[in-house]
Amino acid sequence: MNVEKYKKGDFKNVLRENYRDKDKQGNYVRYKNSEINPALTHLNKKVSRKTPRTYADCLELINTKKSQMSNKDRLNRKDVNIMASIVLTLPEEYRSKPQKWKIAFFVHAYNGLCEFVEAGRYDNALGGHLHLDETSPHMHFNFMPITDDGKGGQKVSFKEAFPRKKYQELHPFMSDYMSEKLGEP
């Protein structure tokens, strides 16, 4: 699992790739990724019903959330991390499991990441994209780094919403969560 953060100039390209959006020539958008096999793209799935249907719907959701933040005036700066993504790859030992089991694995992972990132206070998940058209099955869990602003509202701040200590807690939390859900050590 790794966590990536994206500034204003990058997050749209990442989302376009996650959604397998196409450019004006009809080619899939690629953002730092040449491993996409278009013949398998139809196998990709949105892991949650909360995941916006399209790239445009996701942008609309982000803009709505941005407008509700106490620091909304600062969110158009180029140095602000608007979105973060946790990429979770299917462990090697589970690759031979049936497809239905793999999808259930990622649904559990999505729910666990929501619980971890939202901490019962925020509705900041932007969705989960299961990619089965690349070398390794993996999920992109996208979220806005929302946290309390100390004045009764909320703000976007990756540094505060996902400090180093929280990152260090991610792997143990997910290991325990997935073991409980899958019934395996």
N, C-alpha and C positions, 0 to 999 in steps of 0.2 A: 504494500500500500504506500502510495506517496501522495503528498498534498502539493498542489500547485496553486499559485495565486495569479490573478490576471487583472491587469490595469485596463483602463478604458480602451486603449488601442488594440488589445489582444482578445478580450473576452468574446467579442462578436465572432471572430474567426474560429475560436475554439467551439463555440456553440454551433456554428454552421457545420463544422466537421462532425460534431456529436450527432446532429440531426441528419447528417448525410445530405445536406442541402446541395443544390447544384448551382454552378455558375451560369453565366449567360450563354455559354457554348453547350450547356447540358452535361458538363463534367462534374463529378463529385468534388466538393471543396476539400482540399487537404491542407491541414495546418501542421507542419512539421511531421508529417506522416506519409510514408509511401507504401505502407504495408496493407492498404485497403484492397480487398478483392471484390470489385463491384458485382461479380456473379453470385456472391454470398450475402450481399447487403440486405436482401429481402428477409434474411434470418434474424436481423437485429431486432431488439425489442425495447420498448419503454418499460421500465421496471415497475413503475407506479402509476396509478390513475391520476396522481397529482402532477405528473410530468406533462407540461404543455404539449399539445399535439404537434405544433410546428415551431420552427425557428422564430417566426414573426410573433406567435403567441407568447413565446418565452421572453422576447424583447419587451413586449407589452407588460408582462408580469414584472420584469425587472424595473421598468420605468414607473410602474405603479408603486412598487416597494420603495424605490428611490424617493418618490414624492412624499412618502410618509415619514421619512427619516428627519431627525432634528438637524442633521448636518447636510441636508440636501443641496445647499448652495455650494458646498465644497466637492460634491460628487462628480462634477464635470472636469475637475482638474486631472491632468494626465498621470499624476503620481498616485492616485487613489486606487486601491485594489477593490474593484467592484464585485468580482466573483472569485470563488475558489472552487477547486475540484479535487476530489479524492478519487484516485484511480485504484481499483481493486481487481487484481488478476486472479483467475481461478487457479488454486494451487494444483501443482502437477499431479498429486495423488488422486485428484478428483476428475481428471480429464477423461477417464474411461467410463465415468458414470453416465447414465441415460440423460438425454437432453432435458427431460422434464425435471430431473433432480438438479441439474445445473441451473436451470431457471429459478427453481425454488431457493437454491443457494444464494443467488443474487437478490432475490426478493427479500430474504432474511437479512442479507448484508445491507440492503437499502434501508430497511426498517431500523436496523441497529445504528447505521450512520445518522439517520434522522434523530434518533434518541440521543446520540452522542453530541451532535452538532447543535441541535435545538435546545437541549437541556431542559425540555418542558416549558420553555418560555417564548421561543421564537418560532415563527413560521418562515424559515429562511431557505428551505430546500427548494431547489429549482428543478429537480427531477433526476432520474437515473436512466442512463442509456447503456444497455447491454449490447456490446459489439461482438458479434460472432463472425464477422467478415475480415478479421485480421488473424495474425499468427496465433495469438493467445486469447482465449475468451476473457473479456474484462468488462468492468462497468465504470462509467464516469458518473460519480455522484457530484452534481454541481449545487453550489449553495452561495448565498450572499452572506458575507461575514457580518451579521447583525449582532449588536450588543446593546446593553443599557447605556444611556447617555448621562446618567447620574442626576437627571432632572425630571424623571418620570416618563421619558420618551425613549426612543431607540435611535441608534446611529449605525452607519457602516464603518467598521474598522477591523481590518484583518488582524492587526497587531493586538488588539484587545479581545477580539472574539476567539482568536486561535493562537494564544501565546505558546511559547516553546513547551511549557509545562503541559498544556493541553495536548499538544502534538505527541509528547512522550507517553501520555495516557491512552492514546488512540489504539495502538496495537494490543496492549493487554485487555482493554475494554472489548475490542472486536473479537479477540480470541475467546474470551469468556462468553460473550454474547452468542457467537456462532456455535460454540461447543454445546451450549444450552439448547439452542434451536435445532441443531442437527443431531444431537444425542451422541456426539463423538468427542473424544478428548482433544 
